[in-house]
Amino acid sequence: MDWRDRIVATPDTLVGKPRIKGTRISVELILGWLANGWSFEEILESYPHLAREDILAALAFAAEMMRDEEYIAVHKAAA
């Protein structure tokens, strides 16, 4: 699956944050839900207009963005 089929970013919606196409649900929001322990099923139950593929696209997008970034070691950033 190509995340580009489901993720868009336009300056006039959510200040340009990447979001699920046709919604105002940002990739950031989905990642936050997952980080807080929400299951795919809980997300889909709470937001029935989302599809499993939308969540997977958000994860694929985040993974690709992480590959393209430079990092500071976590232990150094926390100091």
DSSP file (Angstrom, degrees, kcal/mol; ACC not computed):
  #  RESIDUE AA STRUCTURE BP1 BP2  ACC     N-H-->O    O-->H-N    N-H-->O    O-->H-N    TCO  KAPPA ALPHA  PHI   PSI    X-CA   Y-CA   Z-CA
    1    1 A M              0   0    0      0, 0.0     2,-0.6     0, 0.0     3,-0.0   0.000 360.0 360.0 360.0 138.2    0.0    0.0    0.0
    2    2 A D    >   -     0   0    0      1,-0.1     3,-2.0    58,-0.0     4,-0.3  -0.887 360.0-149.5-100.5 119.7    1.2    3.5   -0.8
    3    3 A W  G >> S+     0   0    0     -2,-0.6     4,-2.3     1,-0.3     3,-1.8   0.760  91.9  75.0 -60.0 -22.8    0.5    6.0    1.9
    4    4 A R  G 34 S+     0   0    0      1,-0.3    -1,-0.3     2,-0.2    53,-0.0   0.711  85.9  63.3 -64.3 -18.9    0.2    8.7   -0.8
    5    5 A D  G <4 S+     0   0    0     -3,-2.0    -1,-0.3     1,-0.1    -2,-0.2   0.704 119.0  22.8 -74.4 -19.0   -3.2    7.3   -1.8
    6    6 A R  T <4 S+     0   0    0     -3,-1.8    15,-3.5    -4,-0.3     2,-0.5   0.590 109.0  74.0-124.4 -17.7   -4.6    8.1    1.7
    7    7 A I  E  <  +A   20   0A   0     -4,-2.3     2,-0.3    13,-0.2    13,-0.2  -0.880  52.4 169.0-108.8 132.1   -2.5   10.9    3.2
    8    8 A V  E     -A   19   0A   0     11,-2.6    11,-2.9    -2,-0.5     2,-0.3  -0.914  18.7-160.0-133.0 161.9   -2.7   14.5    2.0
    9    9 A A        +     0   0    0     -2,-0.3     8,-0.1     9,-0.2     5,-0.1  -0.924  15.6 170.3-144.6 118.1   -1.5   17.9    3.3
   10   10 A T    >   -     0   0    0      3,-0.4     3,-1.9     7,-0.4     6,-1.0  -0.988  37.2-129.6-129.3 139.7   -3.0   21.1    2.2
   11   11 A P  T 3  S+     0   0    0      0, 0.0     4,-0.2     0, 0.0     6,-0.1   0.751 105.5  57.8 -60.5 -24.4   -2.2   24.6    3.7
   12   12 A D  T 3  S+     0   0    0      3,-0.1     2,-0.4     2,-0.1    -3,-0.0   0.493 100.8  61.6 -87.9  -2.2   -5.9   25.4    4.1
   13   13 A T  S X  S-     0   0    0     -3,-1.9     3,-1.7     1,-0.1    -3,-0.4  -0.987 123.0 -15.0-128.9 126.5   -6.8   22.4    6.3
   14   14 A L  G >  S-     0   0    0     -2,-0.4     3,-2.0     1,-0.3    -1,-0.1   0.812 116.6 -71.0  53.3  35.1   -5.2   21.7    9.7
   15   15 A V  G 3  S-     0   0    0      1,-0.3    -1,-0.3    -4,-0.2    -3,-0.1   0.809  94.7 -54.9  54.6  32.6   -2.5   24.3    8.9
   16   16 A G  G <  S+     0   0    0     -3,-1.7    -1,-0.3    -6,-1.0    -2,-0.2   0.510  92.9 152.6  84.2   4.4   -1.0   21.9    6.4
   17   17 A K    <   -     0   0    0     -3,-2.0    -7,-0.4    -4,-0.2    -1,-0.3  -0.399  56.7 -98.1 -65.5 144.1   -0.5   19.0    8.7
   18   18 A P        +     0   0    0      0, 0.0     9,-2.4     0, 0.0    10,-0.5  -0.417  57.8 168.4 -61.2 136.4   -0.6   15.6    7.0
   19   19 A R  E     -AB   8  26A   0    -11,-2.9   -11,-2.6     7,-0.3     2,-0.4  -0.919  42.9 -80.0-146.1 167.2   -4.1   14.1    7.4
   20   20 A I  E >   -A    7   0A   0      5,-2.7     3,-2.1    -2,-0.3     5,-0.3  -0.599  61.2-101.1 -72.8 128.6   -6.3   11.3    6.1
   21   21 A K  T 3  S+     0   0    0    -15,-3.5    -1,-0.1    -2,-0.4     3,-0.1  -0.214 106.4  16.9 -53.0 134.0   -7.7   12.3    2.8
   22   22 A G  T 3  S+     0   0    0      1,-0.3    -1,-0.3    -3,-0.1     2,-0.3   0.511 118.0  76.1  80.6   5.8  -11.3   13.5    3.0
   23   23 A T  S <  S-     0   0    0     -3,-2.1    -1,-0.3     2,-0.1    -4,-0.0  -0.802  77.7-127.8-134.3 176.6  -11.1   14.1    6.8
   24   24 A R  S    S+     0   0    0     -2,-0.3     2,-0.7    -3,-0.1    -3,-0.1  -0.033  71.5 119.8-111.5  26.3   -9.7   16.5    9.3
   25   25 A I        -     0   0    0     -5,-0.3    -5,-2.7     4,-0.0    -2,-0.1  -0.842  55.7-146.2 -96.3 115.3   -8.0   13.6   11.2
   26   26 A S  B  >  -B   19   0A   0     -2,-0.7     4,-1.9    -7,-0.3    -7,-0.3  -0.383  20.7-123.0 -82.1 156.3   -4.2   14.2   11.2
   27   27 A V  H  > S+     0   0    0     -9,-2.4     4,-2.8     1,-0.2     5,-0.2   0.904 115.5  58.6 -57.9 -42.0   -1.5   11.6   11.1
   28   28 A E  H  > S+     0   0    0    -10,-0.5     4,-2.2     1,-0.2    -1,-0.2   0.898 104.2  49.8 -55.4 -44.0   -0.3   13.1   14.4
   29   29 A L  H  > S+     0   0    0      2,-0.2     4,-2.4     1,-0.2    -1,-0.2   0.922 111.0  48.4 -63.5 -45.3   -3.6   12.4   16.0
   30   30 A I  H  X S+     0   0    0     -4,-1.9     4,-2.3     1,-0.2    -2,-0.2   0.926 111.8  49.4 -62.3 -44.7   -3.7    8.7   14.9
   31   31 A L  H  X S+     0   0    0     -4,-2.8     4,-2.7     1,-0.2    -1,-0.2   0.888 109.7  53.0 -61.9 -37.9   -0.1    8.2   16.1
   32   32 A G  H  X S+     0   0    0     -4,-2.2     4,-1.6    -5,-0.2    -1,-0.2   0.913 107.7  50.1 -63.1 -43.1   -1.1    9.7   19.4
   33   33 A W  H  <>S+     0   0    0     -4,-2.4     5,-2.5     1,-0.2     3,-0.3   0.943 113.2  46.1 -59.4 -47.2   -4.0    7.3   19.8
   34   34 A L  H ><5S+     0   0    0     -4,-2.3     3,-1.8     1,-0.2    -2,-0.2   0.907 110.3  53.3 -63.5 -41.6   -1.8    4.4   19.0
   35   35 A A  H 3<5S+     0   0    0     -4,-2.7    -1,-0.2     1,-0.3    -2,-0.2   0.791 106.0  55.0 -63.8 -27.8    1.0    5.7   21.4
   36   36 A N  T 3<5S-     0   0    0     -4,-1.6    -1,-0.3    -3,-0.3    -2,-0.2   0.307 127.9 -97.7 -89.9   9.3   -1.7    5.9   24.2
   37   37 A G  T < 5 +     0   0    0     -3,-1.8    -3,-0.2     1,-0.3    -2,-0.1   0.492  69.4 152.0  95.4   3.1   -2.6    2.3   23.7
   38   38 A W      < -     0   0    0     -5,-2.5    -1,-0.3    -6,-0.2     2,-0.2  -0.446  38.2-135.4 -66.1 139.8   -5.6    2.5   21.5
   39   39 A S     >  -     0   0    0     -2,-0.1     4,-2.2     1,-0.1     5,-0.2  -0.501  23.2-108.7 -86.6 164.1   -6.1   -0.6   19.3
   40   40 A F  H  > S+     0   0    0      1,-0.2     4,-2.8     2,-0.2     5,-0.2   0.920 122.4  54.3 -55.2 -42.7   -7.0   -0.4   15.6
   41   41 A E  H  > S+     0   0    0      1,-0.2     4,-2.2     2,-0.2    -1,-0.2   0.891 106.5  49.9 -61.7 -41.0  -10.4   -1.7   16.6
   42   42 A E  H  > S+     0   0    0      2,-0.2     4,-2.1     1,-0.2    -1,-0.2   0.904 112.4  47.6 -65.1 -41.1  -10.9    1.1   19.1
   43   43 A I  H  X S+     0   0    0     -4,-2.2     4,-2.2     1,-0.2    -2,-0.2   0.946 113.9  46.5 -63.7 -47.6  -10.0    3.8   16.6
   44   44 A L  H  < S+     0   0    0     -4,-2.8     6,-0.2     1,-0.2    -2,-0.2   0.840 112.6  50.2 -66.6 -33.0  -12.2    2.3   13.9
   45   45 A E  H  < S+     0   0    0     -4,-2.2    -1,-0.2    -5,-0.2    -2,-0.2   0.889 115.2  42.8 -70.0 -39.5  -15.1    1.9   16.4
   46   46 A S  H  < S+     0   0    0     -4,-2.1    -2,-0.2     1,-0.3    -1,-0.2   0.780 127.1  31.8 -76.9 -27.4  -14.8    5.5   17.5
   47   47 A Y    ><  +     0   0    0     -4,-2.2     3,-2.5    -5,-0.2    -1,-0.3  -0.668  68.9 175.5-131.0  75.2  -14.2    6.9   14.0
   48   48 A P  T 3  S+     0   0    0      0, 0.0    -1,-0.1     0, 0.0    -4,-0.1   0.650  75.0  67.5 -62.8 -15.3  -16.2    4.7   11.7
   49   49 A H  T 3  S+     0   0    0      2,-0.1     2,-0.2     0, 0.0    -5,-0.1   0.572  89.0  83.7 -80.7  -7.0  -15.4    6.8    8.6
   50   50 A L    <   -     0   0    0     -3,-2.5     2,-0.3    -6,-0.2    -3,-0.0  -0.617  69.8-148.4 -88.3 155.9  -11.8    5.7    9.0
   51   51 A A    >>  -     0   0    0     -2,-0.2     4,-1.4     1,-0.1     3,-1.3  -0.859  28.2-111.2-119.1 157.6  -10.6    2.4    7.5
   52   52 A R  H 3> S+     0   0    0     -2,-0.3     4,-2.3     1,-0.3     3,-0.2   0.874 120.0  59.8 -51.7 -39.2   -7.8    0.1    8.7
   53   53 A E  H 3> S+     0   0    0      1,-0.2     4,-2.3     2,-0.2    -1,-0.3   0.798  98.5  58.1 -62.8 -29.6   -5.9    1.1    5.6
   54   54 A D  H <> S+     0   0    0     -3,-1.3     4,-2.1     2,-0.2    -1,-0.2   0.910 107.7  46.1 -65.6 -42.2   -6.0    4.8    6.8
   55   55 A I  H  X S+     0   0    0     -4,-1.4     4,-2.1     2,-0.2    -2,-0.2   0.923 113.3  48.9 -66.3 -44.1   -4.2    3.8   10.1
   56   56 A L  H  X S+     0   0    0     -4,-2.3     4,-2.6     1,-0.2    -2,-0.2   0.886 109.6  52.8 -62.4 -38.6   -1.7    1.7    8.2
   57   57 A A  H  X S+     0   0    0     -4,-2.3     4,-2.7     2,-0.2    -1,-0.2   0.895 106.9  52.4 -64.1 -39.7   -1.1    4.6    5.8
   58   58 A A  H  X S+     0   0    0     -4,-2.1     4,-2.3     2,-0.2    -2,-0.2   0.909 111.9  46.1 -62.0 -41.6   -0.5    6.9    8.8
   59   59 A L  H  X S+     0   0    0     -4,-2.1     4,-2.5     2,-0.2    -2,-0.2   0.906 112.8  49.2 -67.0 -41.7    2.1    4.5   10.2
   60   60 A A  H  X S+     0   0    0     -4,-2.6     4,-2.3     2,-0.2    -2,-0.2   0.900 111.0  50.7 -64.6 -40.6    3.7    4.1    6.7
   61   61 A F  H  X S+     0   0    0     -4,-2.7     4,-2.4     2,-0.2    -2,-0.2   0.944 111.6  47.3 -60.8 -48.8    3.9    7.9    6.4
   62   62 A A  H  X S+     0   0    0     -4,-2.3     4,-2.2     1,-0.2    -2,-0.2   0.898 111.1  51.8 -61.8 -41.4    5.5    8.3    9.8
   63   63 A A  H  X S+     0   0    0     -4,-2.5     4,-1.6     1,-0.2    -1,-0.2   0.914 110.9  47.6 -62.2 -42.9    8.0    5.5    9.1
   64   64 A E  H  X S+     0   0    0     -4,-2.3     4,-1.1     1,-0.2    -2,-0.2   0.901 110.6  51.1 -66.6 -39.8    9.0    7.1    5.8
   65   65 A M  H  < S+     0   0    0     -4,-2.4     3,-0.3     1,-0.2     4,-0.2   0.880 108.1  53.1 -64.5 -36.8    9.4   10.5    7.4
   66   66 A M  H >< S+     0   0    0     -4,-2.2     3,-1.1     1,-0.2    -1,-0.2   0.859 104.2  55.9 -66.9 -34.8   11.6    9.0   10.1
   67   67 A R  H 3< S+     0   0    0     -4,-1.6    -1,-0.2     1,-0.2    -2,-0.2   0.814 107.7  50.1 -64.7 -28.9   13.9    7.5    7.5
   68   68 A D  T 3< S+     0   0    0     -4,-1.1     2,-0.2    -3,-0.3    -1,-0.2   0.387  99.2  84.5 -92.7   3.6   14.4   10.9    6.0
   69   69 A E  S <  S-     0   0    0     -3,-1.1     2,-0.3    -4,-0.2    -3,-0.0  -0.686  70.5-128.7-107.9 158.1   15.3   12.7    9.2
   70   70 A E        -     0   0    0     -2,-0.2     2,-0.3     2,-0.0    -2,-0.1  -0.764  31.5-148.7 -97.4 152.4   18.5   13.2   11.2
   71   71 A Y        -     0   0    0     -2,-0.3     2,-0.5     0, 0.0    -5,-0.0  -0.883  16.9-144.0-128.3 152.5   18.4   12.3   14.9
   72   72 A I        -     0   0    0     -2,-0.3     5,-0.1     2,-0.0    -2,-0.0  -0.944  48.0 -97.4-105.3 134.7   19.9   13.3   18.2
   73   73 A A    >>  -     0   0    0     -2,-0.5     4,-2.1     1,-0.1     3,-0.9  -0.255  31.4-126.9 -52.9 136.1   20.5   10.4   20.5
   74   74 A V  H 3> S+     0   0    0      1,-0.3     4,-2.0     2,-0.2     5,-0.2   0.882 108.0  54.3 -57.2 -42.9   17.5   10.3   22.9
   75   75 A H  H 34 S+     0   0    0      1,-0.2     4,-0.5     2,-0.2    -1,-0.3   0.810 111.0  46.7 -64.9 -27.1   19.7   10.2   26.0
   76   76 A K  H <4 S+     0   0    0     -3,-0.9     3,-0.4     2,-0.2    -1,-0.2   0.845 110.5  51.8 -79.9 -35.3   21.5   13.4   24.8
   77   77 A A  H  < S+     0   0    0     -4,-2.1    -2,-0.2     1,-0.2    -3,-0.2   0.833 108.0  52.3 -69.5 -32.2   18.2   15.2   23.9
   78   78 A A     <        0   0    0     -4,-2.0    -1,-0.2     1,-0.2    -2,-0.2   0.683 360.0 360.0 -78.3 -17.5   16.8   14.5   27.4
   79   79 A A              0   0    0     -4,-0.5    -1,-0.2    -3,-0.4    -2,-0.1   0.479 360.0 360.0 -74.3 360.0   19.8   15.9   29.2
